[in-house]
Amino acid sequence: MSTQHYENFPVASRLCPAPMRPAVMALYRFARTADDLADEGDAPASQRLEQLARYRADLASVLAGRTVGGQWPEVFPSLAEAVRRHALPGPWLHALLDAFEQDVRNPQYADRAALLDYCARSANPIGRLLLHLVHVGDDLSLQQSDAICSALQLINFWQDLSVDLPRARNYVPHSDAQRHGLDSLALKRRDDTPGSRALVRDLVAWSRVLMDSGAALALRLPGRFGWELRLVVQGGYRILEKIAAMDHTSLQTRPVLGRADAPLLLWRAGCM
């Protein structure tokens, strides 16, 4: 499934401990399918919300140990096994669906706090679920995981500005845009101006500070899982570097990671 989407960061890669991979892939399929229900195709919002409601009902059945229907056979049998084997916390799974329903409604975000509230449901539960798989749940680790996951979500937003804005997906906080003399129409037009570049520069700096506040978690996690997280963190930093190298013109062009970046990411992961 990962080859069908342009994800930046590794999912159940070879570095991920083998006993974790089935659960990691089950979580990925669960989140990826729900994201597609919310965001792919041409169905009206009402139909998307109805599908997500049925999807949530199947999740509730899985968490209760009941048999689910066969509408998503690639998702719920493997998720049920992961829930049974690892006692995955249901509230974090439901939080992801809350975020996808919010995506369907496509709200505008007034300020950074509102956008981080969205990240707390769209991204942070993934990190917490992965930590749960390795039996890590102390307050500091959860806080740092939330910082990494929110930073990755924000980095993805600033990377995808040239893709999202023409689709009327605007994750730029209104307060940030207004501070640089921009409104939603200017963003949708993707005007390349000193103001738009300054806006992206500020958003990139914010994301970097957030990533910095959580990155030390990768050094405390044991073994291959810690190395996996180091590479994820470095992948996020590398995207920020590429946006900066474009002079913050990601409203016009989407930067990507490629094979040529792999040696640098590995070296930086080893130097953390």
TORVEX-198890 format. One line per 10 residues: number of its first residue (from 1); their letters; for each residue z, x, y of C-alpha. Coordinates in nm, 4 decimals. Example, Ala and Ser with C-alpha at 12.3 -4.5 7.8 and 13.67 -1.06 7.14 Angstrom:
1) as) 0.7800 1.2300 -0.4500 ~ 0.7140 1.3670 -0.1060
% end
This chain:
1) mstqhyenfp) 0.0000 0.0000 0.0000 ~ 0.0753 0.2811 0.2445 ~ -0.2910 0.3841 0.2493 ~ -0.3830 0.0451 0.3959 ~ -0.1830 0.1093 0.7150 ~ -0.1646 0.3878 0.9701 ~ 0.2005 0.4804 0.9231 ~ 0.3064 0.8151 1.0695 ~ 0.6013 0.8888 0.8543 ~ 0.6354 0.9512 0.4794
11) vasrlcpapm) 0.7294 0.6663 0.2487 ~ 0.8784 0.7567 -0.0916 ~ 0.7145 1.0970 -0.0761 ~ 0.7624 1.3685 -0.3357 ~ 1.0668 1.4904 -0.1438 ~ 1.2434 1.1582 -0.1945 ~ 1.4751 1.1858 -0.4976 ~ 1.3020 1.0286 -0.7985 ~ 1.5821 0.7781 -0.8767 ~ 1.5490 0.6395 -0.5232
21) rpavmalyrf) 1.1719 0.5976 -0.5162 ~ 1.1469 0.2527 -0.6818 ~ 1.4030 0.1096 -0.4398 ~ 1.2415 0.2802 -0.1398 ~ 0.9018 0.1424 -0.2366 ~ 1.0512 -0.2024 -0.2925 ~ 1.1965 -0.1951 0.0584 ~ 0.8674 -0.0720 0.2004 ~ 0.6694 -0.3509 0.0325 ~ 0.9228 -0.6071 0.1530
31) artaddlade) 0.9042 -0.4893 0.5143 ~ 0.5297 -0.4187 0.5156 ~ 0.4406 -0.7606 0.3743 ~ 0.6669 -0.9408 0.6198 ~ 0.5162 -0.7394 0.9037 ~ 0.1681 -0.8424 0.7919 ~ 0.2747 -1.2085 0.7789 ~ 0.3905 -1.1748 1.1383 ~ 0.1061 -0.9673 1.2770 ~ -0.2156 -0.9595 1.0725
41) gdapasqrle) -0.5035 -1.2070 1.0617 ~ -0.5794 -1.5047 1.2842 ~ -0.3235 -1.7640 1.1720 ~ -0.1483 -1.9524 1.4550 ~ 0.2116 -1.8684 1.5357 ~ 0.3406 -2.1899 1.3786 ~ 0.1811 -2.1018 1.0441 ~ 0.3149 -1.7458 1.0587 ~ 0.6673 -1.8706 1.1213 ~ 0.6340 -2.1164 0.8339
51) qlaryradla) 0.5266 -1.8364 0.5997 ~ 0.8137 -1.6170 0.7157 ~ 1.0543 -1.9046 0.6530 ~ 0.9292 -1.9284 0.2929 ~ 0.9544 -1.5514 0.2642 ~ 1.3151 -1.5675 0.3867 ~ 1.3923 -1.8400 0.1339 ~ 1.2667 -1.6127 -0.1450 ~ 1.4834 -1.3327 -0.0096 ~ 1.7854 -1.5622 -0.0151
61) svlagrtvgg) 1.7073 -1.6485 -0.3776 ~ 1.6848 -1.2805 -0.4698 ~ 2.0170 -1.2048 -0.3023 ~ 2.1764 -1.4973 -0.4874 ~ 2.0382 -1.3787 -0.8199 ~ 1.8023 -1.6738 -0.8580 ~ 1.4403 -1.6738 -0.9729 ~ 1.1861 -1.6843 -0.6921 ~ 0.8419 -1.8376 -0.6747 ~ 0.5276 -1.6403 -0.7394
71) qwpevfpsla) 0.3739 -1.6324 -0.3930 ~ 0.4591 -1.2632 -0.3397 ~ 0.4693 -1.1108 -0.6894 ~ 0.4152 -0.7607 -0.5521 ~ 0.7346 -0.7877 -0.3430 ~ 1.0245 -0.9811 -0.4858 ~ 1.0499 -0.8726 -0.8521 ~ 1.0860 -0.5077 -0.7483 ~ 1.3169 -0.6024 -0.4612 ~ 1.5320 -0.8055 -0.7005
81) eavrrhalpg) 1.5657 -0.5011 -0.9247 ~ 1.6610 -0.2841 -0.6271 ~ 1.9209 -0.5409 -0.5153 ~ 2.0631 -0.5575 -0.8687 ~ 2.0709 -0.1819 -0.9166 ~ 2.1872 -0.0753 -0.5705 ~ 2.3670 -0.3836 -0.4278 ~ 2.1526 -0.3766 -0.1146 ~ 2.3266 -0.5501 0.1789 ~ 2.1581 -0.8817 0.2499
91) pwlhalldaf) 2.2300 -0.8971 0.6257 ~ 2.0159 -0.5889 0.6910 ~ 1.7256 -0.7396 0.4971 ~ 1.7581 -1.0662 0.6887 ~ 1.7725 -0.8706 1.0165 ~ 1.4248 -0.7326 0.9481 ~ 1.2909 -1.0860 0.9129 ~ 1.4601 -1.1804 1.2403 ~ 1.2597 -0.9031 1.4078 ~ 0.9314 -1.0121 1.2507
101) eqdvrnpqya) 0.9902 -1.3696 1.3679 ~ 1.0518 -1.2298 1.7157 ~ 0.7177 -1.0476 1.6929 ~ 0.5415 -1.3764 1.6227 ~ 0.6867 -1.5209 1.9421 ~ 0.5676 -1.2056 2.1243 ~ 0.8291 -1.1938 2.3993 ~ 0.8248 -0.9611 2.6967 ~ 1.1143 -0.7158 2.7242 ~ 1.2991 -0.7202 3.0542
111) draalldyca) 1.4636 -0.3812 3.0211 ~ 1.5502 -0.1016 2.7809 ~ 1.8574 -0.2813 2.6509 ~ 1.6434 -0.5765 2.5413 ~ 1.3996 -0.3469 2.3634 ~ 1.6812 -0.1594 2.1872 ~ 1.8206 -0.4955 2.0757 ~ 1.4850 -0.5583 1.9083 ~ 1.4918 -0.2106 1.7497 ~ 1.8379 -0.2879 1.6128
121) rsanpigrll) 1.6700 -0.5467 1.3897 ~ 1.3183 -0.4079 1.3462 ~ 1.4016 -0.0442 1.2672 ~ 1.7703 0.0353 1.2321 ~ 1.8248 -0.1725 0.9144 ~ 1.5726 0.0476 0.7316 ~ 1.7746 0.3593 0.8032 ~ 2.0977 0.1898 0.7040 ~ 1.9462 0.0654 0.3790 ~ 1.8244 0.4153 0.2939
131) lhlvhvgddl) 2.1672 0.5621 0.3682 ~ 2.3145 0.2947 0.1435 ~ 2.0968 0.4251 -0.1403 ~ 2.2598 0.7693 -0.1092 ~ 2.6105 0.6244 -0.0619 ~ 2.6486 0.7318 0.3013 ~ 2.8162 0.4778 0.5283 ~ 3.0514 0.6500 0.7723 ~ 3.0378 0.5414 1.1351 ~ 2.8874 0.8645 1.2708
141) slqqsdaics) 2.6062 0.8665 1.0149 ~ 2.5228 0.5033 1.0842 ~ 2.5174 0.5657 1.4596 ~ 2.2911 0.8675 1.4201 ~ 2.0658 0.6802 1.1795 ~ 2.0330 0.3973 1.4319 ~ 1.9396 0.6491 1.7017 ~ 1.6706 0.8082 1.4832 ~ 1.5259 0.4749 1.3740 ~ 1.5206 0.3290 1.7243
151) alqlinfwqd) 1.3607 0.6494 1.8527 ~ 1.0919 0.6321 1.5836 ~ 1.0222 0.2694 1.6710 ~ 0.9895 0.3559 2.0395 ~ 0.7689 0.6561 1.9639 ~ 0.5415 0.4292 1.7618 ~ 0.5190 0.1923 2.0592 ~ 0.4191 0.4696 2.3026 ~ 0.1738 0.6125 2.0487 ~ 0.0110 0.2706 2.0012
161) lsvdlprarn) -0.0196 0.1596 2.3643 ~ -0.4000 0.1766 2.3510 ~ -0.3977 -0.0451 2.0392 ~ -0.1195 -0.2900 2.1203 ~ -0.1864 -0.3713 2.4854 ~ -0.5394 -0.5118 2.4303 ~ -0.3832 -0.7385 2.1668 ~ -0.1265 -0.8608 2.4224 ~ 0.1502 -0.6709 2.2437 ~ 0.3522 -0.5259 2.5286
171) yvphsdaqrh) 0.6696 -0.3382 2.4391 ~ 0.6995 -0.1606 2.7749 ~ 1.0214 -0.2771 2.9437 ~ 0.9374 -0.4728 3.2571 ~ 1.1941 -0.2789 3.4602 ~ 1.0266 0.0525 3.3709 ~ 0.6778 -0.0748 3.4541 ~ 0.7988 -0.2253 3.7820 ~ 0.9670 0.1020 3.8822 ~ 0.6259 0.2713 3.8581
181) gldslalkrr) 0.4410 -0.0020 4.0458 ~ 0.2814 -0.1610 3.7389 ~ 0.2730 -0.5147 3.6059 ~ 0.1644 -0.6683 3.2748 ~ -0.1958 -0.7136 3.3933 ~ -0.2294 -0.3477 3.4916 ~ -0.0883 -0.2457 3.1544 ~ -0.3270 -0.4764 2.9694 ~ -0.6184 -0.3246 3.1619 ~ -0.4808 0.0175 3.0614
191) ddtpgsralv) -0.5495 0.1607 3.4031 ~ -0.5222 0.5396 3.4092 ~ -0.3258 0.6105 3.7258 ~ -0.0533 0.8506 3.8365 ~ 0.1866 0.5575 3.7958 ~ 0.0805 0.4837 3.4373 ~ 0.1166 0.8491 3.3405 ~ 0.4575 0.8716 3.5052 ~ 0.5608 0.5570 3.3185 ~ 0.4614 0.7006 2.9813
201) rdlvawsrvl) 0.6291 1.0311 3.0727 ~ 0.9576 0.8483 3.1356 ~ 0.9295 0.6481 2.8135 ~ 0.8594 0.9646 2.6143 ~ 1.1621 1.1369 2.7693 ~ 1.3830 0.8396 2.6837 ~ 1.2668 0.8459 2.3229 ~ 1.3281 1.2192 2.2953 ~ 1.6855 1.1881 2.4233 ~ 1.7498 0.9130 2.1709
211) mdsgaalalr) 1.6056 1.1207 1.8867 ~ 1.8113 1.4217 1.9966 ~ 2.1282 1.2134 1.9707 ~ 2.0656 1.1352 1.6036 ~ 1.8730 1.4329 1.4658 ~ 2.1821 1.6178 1.3392 ~ 2.2143 1.3569 1.0643 ~ 1.9251 1.5233 0.8802 ~ 2.1310 1.8433 0.8535 ~ 2.4280 1.6668 0.6940
221) lpgrfgwelr) 2.2453 1.4674 0.4288 ~ 2.2241 1.6428 0.0938 ~ 1.9255 1.7804 -0.0941 ~ 1.5788 1.6377 -0.0907 ~ 1.6752 1.3270 0.1056 ~ 1.7951 1.5468 0.3909 ~ 1.4649 1.7363 0.3862 ~ 1.2754 1.4070 0.3898 ~ 1.4632 1.3016 0.7010 ~ 1.4039 1.6397 0.8667
231) lvvqggyril) 1.0301 1.5878 0.8275 ~ 1.0501 1.2325 0.9594 ~ 1.2386 1.3522 1.2667 ~ 0.9934 1.6351 1.3256 ~ 0.7021 1.3933 1.2864 ~ 0.8473 1.1856 1.5676 ~ 0.8931 1.4872 1.7916 ~ 0.5367 1.5983 1.7180 ~ 0.3915 1.2652 1.8321 ~ 0.5857 1.2984 2.1578
241) ekiaamdhts) 0.4392 1.6458 2.2019 ~ 0.0890 1.5134 2.1456 ~ 0.1392 1.2408 2.4050 ~ 0.2585 1.5068 2.6512 ~ -0.0390 1.7298 2.5665 ~ -0.2683 1.4400 2.6644 ~ -0.0900 1.4324 3.0021 ~ 0.0681 1.1038 2.8949 ~ -0.2600 0.9088 2.8766 ~ -0.1737 0.7197 2.5587
251) lqtrpvlgra) -0.2728 0.3975 2.7340 ~ -0.6300 0.5191 2.6770 ~ -0.6115 0.7249 2.3561 ~ -0.3941 0.7066 2.0452 ~ -0.2578 1.0458 1.9299 ~ -0.2277 1.0963 1.5544 ~ -0.0710 1.3350 1.3077 ~ -0.3101 1.5169 1.0750 ~ -0.3076 1.7678 0.7943 ~ -0.3195 2.0490 1.0466
261) daplllwrag) 0.0262 1.9438 1.1676 ~ 0.1864 1.9800 0.8241 ~ 0.2620 2.3573 0.8351 ~ 0.4245 2.3232 1.1780 ~ 0.6351 2.0266 1.0659 ~ 0.7504 2.2135 0.7564 ~ 0.8392 2.5221 0.9593 ~ 1.0304 2.3192 1.2163 ~ 1.2113 2.1224 0.9457 ~ 1.3285 2.4515 0.7993
271) cm) 1.4478 2.5754 1.1388 ~ 1.6571 2.2700 1.2297
% end
